[in-house]
Amino acid sequence: MGKTQNVTINPMELAKVELTIVGTTPLIVHAWSPKARRQMLDKQTGKAAKSKHETKVPHNDFMNSLYWIDGSDGSFDCETEEEAEACWRDAVAGGAKFGFPVTGIKQSAITGAVRGGMDAKMTELRGAFFLEGATEYSTPDLAEIVGEPPVMREDMVKLGGMGNPADVRHRGEFREWRIPLRMTYNVNGKYSLEQLLNCFEAGGFVTGIGEWRPERDGQFGMYTLLKA
């Protein structure tokens, strides 16, 4: 009969802490609308595309770039710009709310910690903490962006490939923003609360979130932790 071996199991002591990231530069968002996803799928599955060229409606593209958390599916297809503008005004007047994917915020903190020189491994940090939105309107996937409603911005974007023309993109920009979060972590884990919070400080400066963030050669979507 083999020897009996005593094994010590360190208990997991899970704790929740609330934190808020505050934007230091405007945040540009670009969600994939149901229409855009459908068009990509149709192209990949070989379905015939419409021969009629669709007229661009800037406010449609702007509204479809947002992560809506008020019940809208983010699929706006108004026929004219005037109708789309009216739809946007009605949404704002009705208290429309918007969010940002919590997975994107978590990845920003993890990448920032590693690239910012912290003694941390990306694979270990992925299981070191988990995020959720801390407001009543947040969803399991989206943390609510608190602040003024976004504005529509217009950008020239160079499409990939030889000979492809530039395209005009209309996306949402949050100029003053903050995102309340709730973090769950293991008190007995490898990383202390202070180290985990420093991940967000590093992520806000090195990585950012959204479009044209520092990680993607821009200076948008930068943030810092709200200080008590």
N, C-alpha and C positions, 0 to 999 in steps of 0.2 A: 504494500500500500504506500502511495506517495506521501511526501511530507505536506503538512498543512501550511499554507503560506498566508500570512496576514496582509491584506491589501487595504491601504488607506484611500478612501474616496473623498476628495474635497467637495463639499456641497456647493451647489450653485446658488448664490444669493442674488437673485435678480432684483434690480432696482430701476425705478423710472425717474428721470429728471427732465424738467422742462427747460428749453432754451429757445432763443429767437435769433435768427440770422437777419441782419439789416443790410440792405443794399448800399454799397458805397459808389456804385456806378449803375446806370439804367440796366434793366433786365429785358432782353429780347427773347420772345418765345416763338416757337414754330411747331405746333402740334400737327400730326398727320390727320387730316380730316377724313371722315368715312368716304367721301367722294374721291379723295386722292388715293386712298388705299384701294378702292374699287378699281380705279383706272390703272394702277400698277398691276393689280391682279389680272385684269382683262388683257393687259399687254403681255404678261408672262404666260397666260394660258392660251394666247393666240386668238382671242376674241376680236372681231372686227371693230376698229375704232370708228367713231362718228366722223363722217366726211365733212360735216359742217364745222367751220371754225367758230368756237365759242368766244363771244365777246367778253373781255376781261372786265370784271366788276370789282374794283379795288376793295371796297368794304366787305364783300364776300370773303375774299382772301384773308383780309385782316381778321374778321370774326372767326374764320375757320382755323387761324393760327393759334387761337387761344385754347387753354385747357379749362373748359366750362365745368363748374361743379354745382350748378343749380338745376340740373335735370335736362339741360340741352345736350344733344348728342354732337354739337359742334359741326353740323352740316347745314350751312346756309347757302342757298342757291337763288337769291333774288335776281330778277331779270334785268333790273336797271340799278345804277348807282344810287339814284334817288330813293328807291325802295329799300336798298341795303342800308343807307344812312338812317332812314326812318326806323328800320328794324333795330339798328344799334342804339339809337336814342331811346327807344322803348325798353330795350334790355337794361340799359344803364338806369333809367328811371324806375324800373322794376326791381332794382337792387341786385343785378347779376353779380355772381361771384366767380372767381377764377383761382386756379391752383397751379402747382408745379409738381412733377413726379418726384416722390420721396426717394426713389431709387437713384435719380440723377443727383440729388443733394448728397446722398450717402456716398456715391461714387466720387463726387467732387472732394469730399472730406478725406476719403481714403487716398485718392491720387495725390491730393495736396500734401498729405502727411509724408508720403514716400518721396515725392519730388522736392519737398521742402526741407529734406535732410533729417527728418525725425527717424529715430531708431525703431522703425516699424516695418513689417512685411505686409504687402497688400493682401495676400491670401489669408493671413491671420486676422487682419482688421475686418475682413468681410463678415466674420462670425463674432466679432467682438462687441458689436452694437447693432441695434435695429431702430428704425425711425418710423414715426407716424405724425400726421398733422395734429396740432394741439388745439384746434378750434372746433366748434360744433359743426361747422360746415365741411370740414375736411373729410375725405373718403379714404379707404384703405390704400388707394394708389396715389392720391393727390393731396398735398398739403396746401391749405388756403394761403393765397397771397393777400396780405393785408395792406391797404393803402388806397390811393386814388385809382379810378379805372384806367386801363391802359389807353395809350394814344396810338394812332396808326402811323407807322413809319414806312417810307418808300426807299428801297435800296436797289441799286443796279448790281446784278449777280452774273458773273461770267459762268456760262455752262461749260461742262467738261466736254472734251473732244475737239478735234480739229475742225475749224470752220463754223462751230456753233456760235450763234449770236448771244449777246448779253440778254438777260431777262430782267424785268422789273418785278420786284417782290414787295408785297405789302404784308407787314407783320405787326404784331402787337408789341408795344414797348411800355414797360412799367418804369416810370421815372423816379418815383419815391416808393419803396417797397420794403416789406419785411415778412418773414415767414416764421410763425410760431411752430415749434416742433416738440415732440416728446420722444426722448431716447431711452431705450431699454438696454441695460448692460449688466454684466456679471461683476458684482463687487469683488468677488474672489478671482477674477480673471487676470490675465497677463497685464492688461493696460488699466491704469488708474483713471478715475473720472477726469482728473486734470489733464492727463495725456490725451484722452478722447476729445475733450473740449478743444485742446490745442490743434487737433486734426482739423476742426472746422475753421480755426483762425488761419491755418496754412492753406486749406482748400479755398477759402475766400479770396486769398491773394494770388496763389499760384495757379489755381484751376478755374474757379468761377463756375457759373451754371448758365444754361441757355445758349443762344447763338452769339457768335463773335466774342466768346469768353477768352481769357488769357491762354487757356489750353489750345485754343484754335486761332491764335495770332491776333486776338482782339483785346479790348479792355472793358467789355461789357460784362454784366452779371457778376461783378465782384462784390464781396460782402464781408462783414465782420460779425462777431458775436455781440449781442446787446449786453452792455455792461450794467450791472445792478447799481 
